[in-house]
Amino acid sequence: MEPIVFAMPGNEAMADGICRARGWERGAWESRRFPDGESYVRYDTTIAQRDIAIVCTLSDPDPKAIALYLAACVARELGARRIGLVIPYLAYMRQDASFQAGEGVTCRHFARLLSGVCDWLVTVDPHLHRVHRLGDVYHIATTVVAAAPDLAHWIAARVARPLLVGPDEESEQWVAQVAATVGCPHIVLQKIRSGDREVSVSVPGVDGWLDHTPVLVDDIASTARTMIAAVGRLREAGMRAPWCVAVHPIFAAQAYEDLIAAGVAGVASTNTVLHPSNSIDIAAAIGSAMAAHCMGSVA
Ligand code: R5P
């Protein structure tokens, strides 16, 4: 059954892109906040016995997550047949271990919250490091859309003689895949993070790559300290100004401006999070993954 697609505030462009790619209907609703900050939702489109999908990226997640949770609960109360959540950027995946005494594995708690209110979930490259499969924490049908083909397409079209650079060992999984599709070399740096904004990286020998253009590829740019540190070390090693490509452009506070000031050739990102650097459209890939759930071909 074709889903009716609802967009949480700020997700209209992505929902429109998905509906355009698939020929699906956008649902009408009122989704807003009361003056005291609580969330309000009222479905105008009739959803009883229908499949629905709610699109809500979870950058700055805490205020959005409760609104999303309630929208899914209300859809169930109104008799929706199957409820899918489309969360292009899935927050709370990085606290995937208890790193210090007194902490918890919050990615599991967040996953339990969302798993309890929907039938399926589609996201784009969640931060899977110590948790290897989304299904290990989300107890519903899930599909991970890989941004790699769209990143590779963009890099191949825009950057001459690229050398893909992963800023840390965690990034190797994306970088190797993208480099293989572009048909270019890649290297991986070593990163040590000692605080939210304290990051240092070391660069292996790059003398053989000085005639290439480095392209830093990472899943998330949050404080951008990882990319800024990598840009600095690559420039010190004599490389050209790097391009920075992020799947999820979170760019907290002044992060984007700081990255530009670090001396990059440019910044590109997918539209999982709305940002001026968005130049890689991933809506069609998300729509295909949703279609598989709606046709019942994902268990
Ligand atoms: C690391 O675990 C991730 O892959 C990214 O490298 C990290 O989230 C980037 O964060 P920031 O932009 O705050 O350095």
py3Dmol code that shows the C-alpha trace and the ligand (Angstrom):
import py3Dmol

protein = """\
ATOM      1  CA  MET A   1       0.000   0.000   0.000  1.00  0.00           C
ATOM      2  CA  GLU A   2       1.302   3.484  -0.874  1.00  0.00           C
ATOM      3  CA  PRO A   3       1.990   5.534   2.249  1.00  0.00           C
ATOM      4  CA  ILE A   4       0.664   8.992   3.010  1.00  0.00           C
ATOM      5  CA  VAL A   5       3.745  11.045   3.837  1.00  0.00           C
ATOM      6  CA  PHE A   6       3.659  13.537   6.712  1.00  0.00           C
ATOM      7  CA  ALA A   7       6.451  16.052   7.321  1.00  0.00           C
ATOM      8  CA  MET A   8       7.349  17.304  10.759  1.00  0.00           C
ATOM      9  CA  PRO A   9       8.106  21.056  10.688  1.00  0.00           C
ATOM     10  CA  GLY A  10      11.386  21.658   8.825  1.00  0.00           C
ATOM     11  CA  ASN A  11      11.134  18.385   6.887  1.00  0.00           C
ATOM     12  CA  GLU A  12       8.804  19.586   4.128  1.00  0.00           C
ATOM     13  CA  ALA A  13      11.505  19.763   1.430  1.00  0.00           C
ATOM     14  CA  MET A  14      12.643  16.196   2.082  1.00  0.00           C
ATOM     15  CA  ALA A  15       9.029  14.928   2.193  1.00  0.00           C
ATOM     16  CA  ASP A  16       8.288  16.736  -1.088  1.00  0.00           C
ATOM     17  CA  GLY A  17      11.407  15.233  -2.665  1.00  0.00           C
ATOM     18  CA  ILE A  18      10.361  11.739  -1.618  1.00  0.00           C
ATOM     19  CA  CYS A  19       6.777  12.235  -2.862  1.00  0.00           C
ATOM     20  CA  ARG A  20       8.030  13.647  -6.181  1.00  0.00           C
ATOM     21  CA  ALA A  21      10.377  10.696  -6.656  1.00  0.00           C
ATOM     22  CA  ARG A  22       7.657   8.122  -5.873  1.00  0.00           C
ATOM     23  CA  GLY A  23       4.422   9.847  -6.905  1.00  0.00           C
ATOM     24  CA  TRP A  24       3.056   9.600  -3.339  1.00  0.00           C
ATOM     25  CA  GLU A  25       0.608  11.856  -1.501  1.00  0.00           C
ATOM     26  CA  ARG A  26       1.680  14.373   1.160  1.00  0.00           C
ATOM     27  CA  GLY A  27      -0.622  14.230   4.166  1.00  0.00           C
ATOM     28  CA  ALA A  28      -2.133  17.353   5.703  1.00  0.00           C
ATOM     29  CA  TRP A  29      -1.887  17.876   9.440  1.00  0.00           C
ATOM     30  CA  GLU A  30      -1.221  20.478  12.036  1.00  0.00           C
ATOM     31  CA  SER A  31       2.009  19.849  13.873  1.00  0.00           C
ATOM     32  CA  ARG A  32       3.086  22.673  16.140  1.00  0.00           C
ATOM     33  CA  ARG A  33       3.965  23.672  19.670  1.00  0.00           C
ATOM     34  CA  PHE A  34       1.696  25.091  22.331  1.00  0.00           C
ATOM     35  CA  PRO A  35       2.954  28.388  23.787  1.00  0.00           C
ATOM     36  CA  ASP A  36       4.420  26.452  26.724  1.00  0.00           C
ATOM     37  CA  GLY A  37       6.560  24.326  24.401  1.00  0.00           C
ATOM     38  CA  GLU A  38       4.479  21.131  24.503  1.00  0.00           C
ATOM     39  CA  SER A  39       3.818  19.427  21.151  1.00  0.00           C
ATOM     40  CA  TYR A  40       0.450  19.411  19.392  1.00  0.00           C
ATOM     41  CA  VAL A  41      -0.628  17.276  16.438  1.00  0.00           C
ATOM     42  CA  ARG A  42      -3.934  16.976  14.553  1.00  0.00           C
ATOM     43  CA  TYR A  43      -4.247  14.877  11.400  1.00  0.00           C
ATOM     44  CA  ASP A  44      -6.427  16.473   8.692  1.00  0.00           C
ATOM     45  CA  THR A  45      -5.947  13.684   6.161  1.00  0.00           C
ATOM     46  CA  THR A  46      -7.846  10.537   7.146  1.00  0.00           C
ATOM     47  CA  ILE A  47      -5.328   7.874   8.114  1.00  0.00           C
ATOM     48  CA  ALA A  48      -7.530   5.053   9.463  1.00  0.00           C
ATOM     49  CA  GLN A  49      -6.577   1.781   7.726  1.00  0.00           C
ATOM     50  CA  ARG A  50      -3.892   3.604   5.729  1.00  0.00           C
ATOM     51  CA  ASP A  51      -0.114   3.214   5.752  1.00  0.00           C
ATOM     52  CA  ILE A  52       1.639   6.378   6.784  1.00  0.00           C
ATOM     53  CA  ALA A  53       5.229   7.599   6.963  1.00  0.00           C
ATOM     54  CA  ILE A  54       6.365  10.475   9.150  1.00  0.00           C
ATOM     55  CA  VAL A  55       9.512  12.304   8.037  1.00  0.00           C
ATOM     56  CA  CYS A  56      11.549  13.846  10.828  1.00  0.00           C
ATOM     57  CA  THR A  57      15.291  14.269  10.868  1.00  0.00           C
ATOM     58  CA  LEU A  58      16.700  14.307  14.376  1.00  0.00           C
ATOM     59  CA  SER A  59      19.366  16.973  14.443  1.00  0.00           C
ATOM     60  CA  ASP A  60      18.893  18.910  17.702  1.00  0.00           C
ATOM     61  CA  PRO A  61      16.915  15.835  18.727  1.00  0.00           C
ATOM     62  CA  ASP A  62      15.434  16.389  22.149  1.00  0.00           C
ATOM     63  CA  PRO A  63      12.608  18.810  21.254  1.00  0.00           C
ATOM     64  CA  LYS A  64      11.849  16.936  18.001  1.00  0.00           C
ATOM     65  CA  ALA A  65      11.862  13.427  19.394  1.00  0.00           C
ATOM     66  CA  ILE A  66       8.874  13.900  21.697  1.00  0.00           C
ATOM     67  CA  ALA A  67       6.862  15.537  18.902  1.00  0.00           C
ATOM     68  CA  LEU A  68       7.689  12.592  16.639  1.00  0.00           C
ATOM     69  CA  TYR A  69       6.858  10.070  19.347  1.00  0.00           C
ATOM     70  CA  LEU A  70       3.467  11.692  19.975  1.00  0.00           C
ATOM     71  CA  ALA A  71       2.685  11.968  16.241  1.00  0.00           C
ATOM     72  CA  ALA A  72       3.259   8.218  15.887  1.00  0.00           C
ATOM     73  CA  CYS A  73       1.196   7.438  19.007  1.00  0.00           C
ATOM     74  CA  VAL A  74      -1.713   9.554  17.746  1.00  0.00           C
ATOM     75  CA  ALA A  75      -1.546   7.876  14.329  1.00  0.00           C
ATOM     76  CA  ARG A  76      -1.887   4.506  16.042  1.00  0.00           C
ATOM     77  CA  GLU A  77      -4.795   5.823  18.126  1.00  0.00           C
ATOM     78  CA  LEU A  78      -6.533   7.005  14.926  1.00  0.00           C
ATOM     79  CA  GLY A  79      -6.234   3.542  13.360  1.00  0.00           C
ATOM     80  CA  ALA A  80      -3.347   3.892  10.905  1.00  0.00           C
ATOM     81  CA  ARG A  81      -2.526   0.457   9.472  1.00  0.00           C
ATOM     82  CA  ARG A  82       1.263   0.609   9.424  1.00  0.00           C
ATOM     83  CA  ILE A  83       3.383   3.500  10.656  1.00  0.00           C
ATOM     84  CA  GLY A  84       6.855   4.176   9.298  1.00  0.00           C
ATOM     85  CA  LEU A  85       9.356   6.674  10.613  1.00  0.00           C
ATOM     86  CA  VAL A  86      11.732   8.261   8.124  1.00  0.00           C
ATOM     87  CA  ILE A  87      14.598   9.741  10.106  1.00  0.00           C
ATOM     88  CA  PRO A  88      17.306  10.866   7.665  1.00  0.00           C
ATOM     89  CA  TYR A  89      19.663  11.709  10.545  1.00  0.00           C
ATOM     90  CA  LEU A  90      19.178   9.305  13.430  1.00  0.00           C
ATOM     91  CA  ALA A  91      20.399  10.862  16.655  1.00  0.00           C
ATOM     92  CA  TYR A  92      21.656   9.093  19.778  1.00  0.00           C
ATOM     93  CA  MET A  93      23.778   6.553  17.941  1.00  0.00           C
ATOM     94  CA  ARG A  94      27.152   7.745  19.228  1.00  0.00           C
ATOM     95  CA  GLN A  95      26.628   6.864  22.901  1.00  0.00           C
ATOM     96  CA  ASP A  96      26.822   3.208  21.917  1.00  0.00           C
ATOM     97  CA  ALA A  97      28.872   2.181  24.946  1.00  0.00           C
ATOM     98  CA  SER A  98      29.382   3.205  28.523  1.00  0.00           C
ATOM     99  CA  PHE A  99      32.666   5.091  28.100  1.00  0.00           C
ATOM    100  CA  GLN A 100      33.011   6.175  31.738  1.00  0.00           C
ATOM    101  CA  ALA A 101      31.691   4.914  35.058  1.00  0.00           C
ATOM    102  CA  GLY A 102      28.206   6.277  35.681  1.00  0.00           C
ATOM    103  CA  GLU A 103      27.193   6.526  32.016  1.00  0.00           C
ATOM    104  CA  GLY A 104      24.648   4.372  30.215  1.00  0.00           C
ATOM    105  CA  VAL A 105      24.247   3.161  26.652  1.00  0.00           C
ATOM    106  CA  THR A 106      21.693   5.785  25.696  1.00  0.00           C
ATOM    107  CA  CYS A 107      21.443   4.639  22.083  1.00  0.00           C
ATOM    108  CA  ARG A 108      19.582   1.563  23.351  1.00  0.00           C
ATOM    109  CA  HIS A 109      17.131   3.582  25.455  1.00  0.00           C
ATOM    110  CA  PHE A 110      16.370   5.942  22.583  1.00  0.00           C
ATOM    111  CA  ALA A 111      15.910   2.999  20.222  1.00  0.00           C
ATOM    112  CA  ARG A 112      13.424   1.408  22.622  1.00  0.00           C
ATOM    113  CA  LEU A 113      11.397   4.636  22.730  1.00  0.00           C
ATOM    114  CA  LEU A 114      10.993   4.813  18.935  1.00  0.00           C
ATOM    115  CA  SER A 115      10.689   1.054  18.372  1.00  0.00           C
ATOM    116  CA  GLY A 116       7.630   1.051  20.616  1.00  0.00           C
ATOM    117  CA  VAL A 117       5.566   3.368  18.425  1.00  0.00           C
ATOM    118  CA  CYS A 118       6.182   2.406  14.806  1.00  0.00           C
ATOM    119  CA  ASP A 119       6.348  -0.592  12.470  1.00  0.00           C
ATOM    120  CA  TRP A 120       9.381   0.335  10.420  1.00  0.00           C
ATOM    121  CA  LEU A 121      12.164   2.859  10.230  1.00  0.00           C
ATOM    122  CA  VAL A 122      14.296   4.158   7.374  1.00  0.00           C
ATOM    123  CA  THR A 123      17.432   6.175   8.016  1.00  0.00           C
ATOM    124  CA  VAL A 124      20.654   7.171   6.261  1.00  0.00           C
ATOM    125  CA  ASP A 125      24.077   5.955   7.417  1.00  0.00           C
ATOM    126  CA  PRO A 126      23.508   5.879  11.165  1.00  0.00           C
ATOM    127  CA  HIS A 127      26.669   5.974  13.253  1.00  0.00           C
ATOM    128  CA  LEU A 128      27.272   2.231  13.529  1.00  0.00           C
ATOM    129  CA  HIS A 129      30.526   1.619  15.311  1.00  0.00           C
ATOM    130  CA  ARG A 130      30.335  -0.578  18.375  1.00  0.00           C
ATOM    131  CA  VAL A 131      26.737  -1.437  17.448  1.00  0.00           C
ATOM    132  CA  HIS A 132      27.168  -3.173  14.110  1.00  0.00           C
ATOM    133  CA  ARG A 133      23.573  -3.440  12.894  1.00  0.00           C
ATOM    134  CA  LEU A 134      20.679  -1.086  13.509  1.00  0.00           C
ATOM    135  CA  GLY A 135      18.571  -4.182  14.204  1.00  0.00           C
ATOM    136  CA  ASP A 136      20.728  -4.860  17.265  1.00  0.00           C
ATOM    137  CA  VAL A 137      19.128  -1.880  19.011  1.00  0.00           C
ATOM    138  CA  TYR A 138      15.897  -1.152  17.062  1.00  0.00           C
ATOM    139  CA  HIS A 139      13.400  -3.994  17.434  1.00  0.00           C
ATOM    140  CA  ILE A 140      11.378  -3.193  14.317  1.00  0.00           C
ATOM    141  CA  ALA A 141      12.046  -3.577  10.602  1.00  0.00           C
ATOM    142  CA  THR A 142      14.775  -1.107   9.651  1.00  0.00           C
ATOM    143  CA  THR A 143      16.538  -0.075   6.454  1.00  0.00           C
ATOM    144  CA  VAL A 144      19.777   1.833   6.303  1.00  0.00           C
ATOM    145  CA  VAL A 145      20.146   3.891   3.142  1.00  0.00           C
ATOM    146  CA  ALA A 146      23.804   4.186   2.141  1.00  0.00           C
ATOM    147  CA  ALA A 147      24.790   7.658   1.005  1.00  0.00           C
ATOM    148  CA  ALA A 148      27.957   6.280  -0.609  1.00  0.00           C
ATOM    149  CA  PRO A 149      26.610   6.057  -4.209  1.00  0.00           C
ATOM    150  CA  ASP A 150      25.334   9.654  -4.117  1.00  0.00           C
ATOM    151  CA  LEU A 151      28.560  10.923  -2.497  1.00  0.00           C
ATOM    152  CA  ALA A 152      30.635   9.077  -5.099  1.00  0.00           C
ATOM    153  CA  HIS A 153      28.577  10.489  -7.944  1.00  0.00           C
ATOM    154  CA  TRP A 154      29.042  14.024  -6.619  1.00  0.00           C
ATOM    155  CA  ILE A 155      32.799  13.647  -6.057  1.00  0.00           C
ATOM    156  CA  ALA A 156      33.392  12.069  -9.471  1.00  0.00           C
ATOM    157  CA  ALA A 157      31.545  14.933 -11.175  1.00  0.00           C
ATOM    158  CA  ARG A 158      33.122  17.809  -9.195  1.00  0.00           C
ATOM    159  CA  VAL A 159      36.660  16.974  -8.073  1.00  0.00           C
ATOM    160  CA  ALA A 160      39.573  16.272 -10.407  1.00  0.00           C
ATOM    161  CA  ARG A 161      42.120  13.658  -9.210  1.00  0.00           C
ATOM    162  CA  PRO A 162      40.533  13.111  -5.803  1.00  0.00           C
ATOM    163  CA  LEU A 163      42.266  11.416  -2.877  1.00  0.00           C
ATOM    164  CA  LEU A 164      39.578  10.418  -0.386  1.00  0.00           C
ATOM    165  CA  VAL A 165      40.541  10.922   3.240  1.00  0.00           C
ATOM    166  CA  GLY A 166      38.820   9.338   6.213  1.00  0.00           C
ATOM    167  CA  PRO A 167      39.551  11.352   9.360  1.00  0.00           C
ATOM    168  CA  ASP A 168      39.561   8.304  11.647  1.00  0.00           C
ATOM    169  CA  GLU A 169      39.361   4.545  11.540  1.00  0.00           C
ATOM    170  CA  GLU A 170      35.576   4.655  12.068  1.00  0.00           C
ATOM    171  CA  SER A 171      35.219   6.463   8.746  1.00  0.00           C
ATOM    172  CA  GLU A 172      37.045   3.786   6.777  1.00  0.00           C
ATOM    173  CA  GLN A 173      33.786   1.910   6.129  1.00  0.00           C
ATOM    174  CA  TRP A 174      32.319   4.851   4.172  1.00  0.00           C
ATOM    175  CA  VAL A 175      35.496   6.147   2.634  1.00  0.00           C
ATOM    176  CA  ALA A 176      36.605   2.805   1.199  1.00  0.00           C
ATOM    177  CA  GLN A 177      33.160   2.260  -0.325  1.00  0.00           C
ATOM    178  CA  VAL A 178      32.990   5.740  -1.852  1.00  0.00           C
ATOM    179  CA  ALA A 179      36.570   5.532  -3.171  1.00  0.00           C
ATOM    180  CA  ALA A 180      35.850   2.169  -4.801  1.00  0.00           C
ATOM    181  CA  THR A 181      32.832   3.645  -6.602  1.00  0.00           C
ATOM    182  CA  VAL A 182      34.700   6.780  -7.700  1.00  0.00           C
ATOM    183  CA  GLY A 183      37.679   4.614  -8.685  1.00  0.00           C
ATOM    184  CA  CYS A 184      40.191   6.719  -6.728  1.00  0.00           C
ATOM    185  CA  PRO A 185      42.647   6.100  -3.877  1.00  0.00           C
ATOM    186  CA  HIS A 186      41.911   6.677  -0.203  1.00  0.00           C
ATOM    187  CA  ILE A 187      43.818   7.047   3.049  1.00  0.00           C
ATOM    188  CA  VAL A 188      42.673   7.057   6.660  1.00  0.00           C
ATOM    189  CA  LEU A 189      44.016   9.356   9.393  1.00  0.00           C
ATOM    190  CA  GLN A 190      44.381   8.593  13.089  1.00  0.00           C
ATOM    191  CA  LYS A 191      42.223  10.618  15.445  1.00  0.00           C
ATOM    192  CA  ILE A 192      42.340  11.162  19.181  1.00  0.00           C
ATOM    193  CA  ARG A 193      39.352  12.911  20.753  1.00  0.00           C
ATOM    194  CA  SER A 194      39.975  14.100  24.292  1.00  0.00           C
ATOM    195  CA  GLY A 195      36.823  16.216  24.697  1.00  0.00           C
ATOM    196  CA  ASP A 196      33.736  17.424  22.810  1.00  0.00           C
ATOM    197  CA  ARG A 197      35.825  20.053  21.026  1.00  0.00           C
ATOM    198  CA  GLU A 198      39.358  18.709  21.552  1.00  0.00           C
ATOM    199  CA  VAL A 199      40.454  16.628  18.593  1.00  0.00           C
ATOM    200  CA  SER A 200      43.889  15.861  17.188  1.00  0.00           C
ATOM    201  CA  VAL A 201      44.680  13.853  14.075  1.00  0.00           C
ATOM    202  CA  SER A 202      47.845  12.512  12.529  1.00  0.00           C
ATOM    203  CA  VAL A 203      48.435  12.097   8.822  1.00  0.00           C
ATOM    204  CA  PRO A 204      50.380   9.202   7.276  1.00  0.00           C
ATOM    205  CA  GLY A 205      52.997   9.935   4.586  1.00  0.00           C
ATOM    206  CA  VAL A 206      51.243  11.796   1.753  1.00  0.00           C
ATOM    207  CA  ASP A 207      54.240  12.742  -0.439  1.00  0.00           C
ATOM    208  CA  GLY A 208      52.967  10.460  -3.188  1.00  0.00           C
ATOM    209  CA  TRP A 209      49.586  12.240  -3.268  1.00  0.00           C
ATOM    210  CA  LEU A 210      50.571  15.896  -3.537  1.00  0.00           C
ATOM    211  CA  ASP A 211      49.189  16.127  -7.090  1.00  0.00           C
ATOM    212  CA  HIS A 212      45.740  14.974  -5.876  1.00  0.00           C
ATOM    213  CA  THR A 213      42.919  16.978  -4.293  1.00  0.00           C
ATOM    214  CA  PRO A 214      42.080  15.646  -0.823  1.00  0.00           C
ATOM    215  CA  VAL A 215      38.397  15.051  -0.115  1.00  0.00           C
ATOM    216  CA  LEU A 216      37.605  14.496   3.558  1.00  0.00           C
ATOM    217  CA  VAL A 217      34.600  12.207   3.911  1.00  0.00           C
ATOM    218  CA  ASP A 218      32.867  11.703   7.264  1.00  0.00           C
ATOM    219  CA  ASP A 219      29.449  10.584   8.366  1.00  0.00           C
ATOM    220  CA  ILE A 220      28.786  13.473  10.752  1.00  0.00           C
ATOM    221  CA  ALA A 221      30.126  17.009  10.989  1.00  0.00           C
ATOM    222  CA  SER A 222      28.979  18.154  14.420  1.00  0.00           C
ATOM    223  CA  THR A 223      31.442  20.561  16.070  1.00  0.00           C
ATOM    224  CA  ALA A 224      33.508  20.126  12.846  1.00  0.00           C
ATOM    225  CA  ARG A 225      36.607  19.835  15.079  1.00  0.00           C
ATOM    226  CA  THR A 226      37.461  16.518  13.386  1.00  0.00           C
ATOM    227  CA  MET A 227      37.408  18.068   9.919  1.00  0.00           C
ATOM    228  CA  ILE A 228      39.157  21.256  11.038  1.00  0.00           C
ATOM    229  CA  ALA A 229      41.998  19.278  12.624  1.00  0.00           C
ATOM    230  CA  ALA A 230      42.302  17.105   9.503  1.00  0.00           C
ATOM    231  CA  VAL A 231      42.329  20.136   7.180  1.00  0.00           C
ATOM    232  CA  GLY A 232      45.144  21.688   9.251  1.00  0.00           C
ATOM    233  CA  ARG A 233      47.323  18.565   9.208  1.00  0.00           C
ATOM    234  CA  LEU A 234      46.774  17.958   5.475  1.00  0.00           C
ATOM    235  CA  ARG A 235      47.763  21.549   4.650  1.00  0.00           C
ATOM    236  CA  GLU A 236      50.871  21.245   6.879  1.00  0.00           C
ATOM    237  CA  ALA A 237      51.777  18.094   4.961  1.00  0.00           C
ATOM    238  CA  GLY A 238      51.799  20.167   1.761  1.00  0.00           C
ATOM    239  CA  MET A 239      48.470  19.064   0.297  1.00  0.00           C
ATOM    240  CA  ARG A 240      46.021  21.240  -1.631  1.00  0.00           C
ATOM    241  CA  ALA A 241      43.033  22.763   0.144  1.00  0.00           C
ATOM    242  CA  PRO A 242      40.685  19.849   0.844  1.00  0.00           C
ATOM    243  CA  TRP A 243      37.024  19.450   0.042  1.00  0.00           C
ATOM    244  CA  CYS A 244      34.945  18.374   3.031  1.00  0.00           C
ATOM    245  CA  VAL A 245      32.012  16.051   2.386  1.00  0.00           C
ATOM    246  CA  ALA A 246      29.655  15.069   5.206  1.00  0.00           C
ATOM    247  CA  VAL A 247      26.657  12.784   5.100  1.00  0.00           C
ATOM    248  CA  HIS A 248      24.989  14.574   8.031  1.00  0.00           C
ATOM    249  CA  PRO A 249      25.730  18.335   8.265  1.00  0.00           C
ATOM    250  CA  ILE A 250      24.842  18.936  11.906  1.00  0.00           C
ATOM    251  CA  PHE A 251      27.274  21.877  12.243  1.00  0.00           C
ATOM    252  CA  ALA A 252      26.519  22.970  15.804  1.00  0.00           C
ATOM    253  CA  ALA A 253      26.817  26.691  16.636  1.00  0.00           C
ATOM    254  CA  GLN A 254      29.736  28.294  14.678  1.00  0.00           C
ATOM    255  CA  ALA A 255      31.110  24.979  13.387  1.00  0.00           C
ATOM    256  CA  TYR A 256      30.420  25.645   9.707  1.00  0.00           C
ATOM    257  CA  GLU A 257      31.956  29.135   9.747  1.00  0.00           C
ATOM    258  CA  ASP A 258      34.996  27.761  11.603  1.00  0.00           C
ATOM    259  CA  LEU A 259      35.423  25.027   9.001  1.00  0.00           C
ATOM    260  CA  ILE A 260      35.247  27.500   6.112  1.00  0.00           C
ATOM    261  CA  ALA A 261      37.821  29.682   7.902  1.00  0.00           C
ATOM    262  CA  ALA A 262      40.144  26.668   8.207  1.00  0.00           C
ATOM    263  CA  GLY A 263      40.925  26.984   4.489  1.00  0.00           C
ATOM    264  CA  VAL A 264      38.821  24.386   2.696  1.00  0.00           C
ATOM    265  CA  ALA A 265      38.198  24.230  -1.042  1.00  0.00           C
ATOM    266  CA  GLY A 266      34.509  23.798  -0.250  1.00  0.00           C
ATOM    267  CA  VAL A 267      31.980  21.875   1.829  1.00  0.00           C
ATOM    268  CA  ALA A 268      29.299  19.544   0.478  1.00  0.00           C
ATOM    269  CA  SER A 269      26.675  17.518   2.319  1.00  0.00           C
ATOM    270  CA  THR A 270      23.575  15.468   1.750  1.00  0.00           C
ATOM    271  CA  ASN A 271      20.174  16.894   2.618  1.00  0.00           C
ATOM    272  CA  THR A 272      19.566  14.584   5.594  1.00  0.00           C
ATOM    273  CA  VAL A 273      19.770  17.820   7.602  1.00  0.00           C
ATOM    274  CA  LEU A 274      18.831  21.132   5.991  1.00  0.00           C
ATOM    275  CA  HIS A 275      21.980  23.224   5.644  1.00  0.00           C
ATOM    276  CA  PRO A 276      23.494  25.725   3.172  1.00  0.00           C
ATOM    277  CA  SER A 277      26.144  23.104   2.256  1.00  0.00           C
ATOM    278  CA  ASN A 278      23.478  20.653   0.969  1.00  0.00           C
ATOM    279  CA  SER A 279      24.345  19.724  -2.594  1.00  0.00           C
ATOM    280  CA  ILE A 280      23.785  15.969  -2.624  1.00  0.00           C
ATOM    281  CA  ASP A 281      20.107  15.028  -2.793  1.00  0.00           C
ATOM    282  CA  ILE A 282      19.314  11.719  -1.154  1.00  0.00           C
ATOM    283  CA  ALA A 283      15.486  11.874  -1.282  1.00  0.00           C
ATOM    284  CA  ALA A 284      15.114   9.365  -4.127  1.00  0.00           C
ATOM    285  CA  ALA A 285      17.254   6.779  -2.321  1.00  0.00           C
ATOM    286  CA  ILE A 286      15.168   7.243   0.838  1.00  0.00           C
ATOM    287  CA  GLY A 287      11.967   6.866  -1.207  1.00  0.00           C
ATOM    288  CA  SER A 288      13.154   3.531  -2.640  1.00  0.00           C
ATOM    289  CA  ALA A 289      13.863   2.188   0.844  1.00  0.00           C
ATOM    290  CA  MET A 290      10.422   3.314   2.047  1.00  0.00           C
ATOM    291  CA  ALA A 291       8.755   1.642  -0.943  1.00  0.00           C
ATOM    292  CA  ALA A 292      10.289  -1.705   0.018  1.00  0.00           C
ATOM    293  CA  HIS A 293       8.735  -1.426   3.493  1.00  0.00           C
ATOM    294  CA  CYS A 294       5.356  -0.406   2.114  1.00  0.00           C
ATOM    295  CA  MET A 295       5.320  -3.327  -0.330  1.00  0.00           C
ATOM    296  CA  GLY A 296       6.053  -5.624   2.593  1.00  0.00           C
ATOM    297  CA  SER A 297       9.361  -6.785   1.156  1.00  0.00           C
ATOM    298  CA  VAL A 298      11.343  -5.887   4.309  1.00  0.00           C
ATOM    299  CA  ALA A 299      10.715  -8.149   7.298  1.00  0.00           C
TER     300      ALA A 299
END
"""
ligand_1 = """\
14
R5P
C 33.022 10.046 14.969
O 32.677 9.248 15.761
C 32.225 10.464 13.788
O 32.399 9.595 12.718
C 32.594 11.864 13.364
O 33.960 11.901 13.013
C 32.355 12.810 14.497
O 31.060 12.645 14.963
C 32.571 14.242 14.066
O 32.291 15.052 15.140
P 32.831 16.534 15.227
O 32.350 17.251 14.010
O 32.199 17.060 16.491
O 34.312 16.494 15.333
"""
view = py3Dmol.view(width=600, height=400)
view.addModel(protein, "pdb")
view.setStyle({"model": 0}, {"cartoon": {"style": "trace"}})
view.addModel(ligand_1, "xyz")
view.setStyle({"model": 1}, {"stick": {}})
view.zoomTo()
view.show()
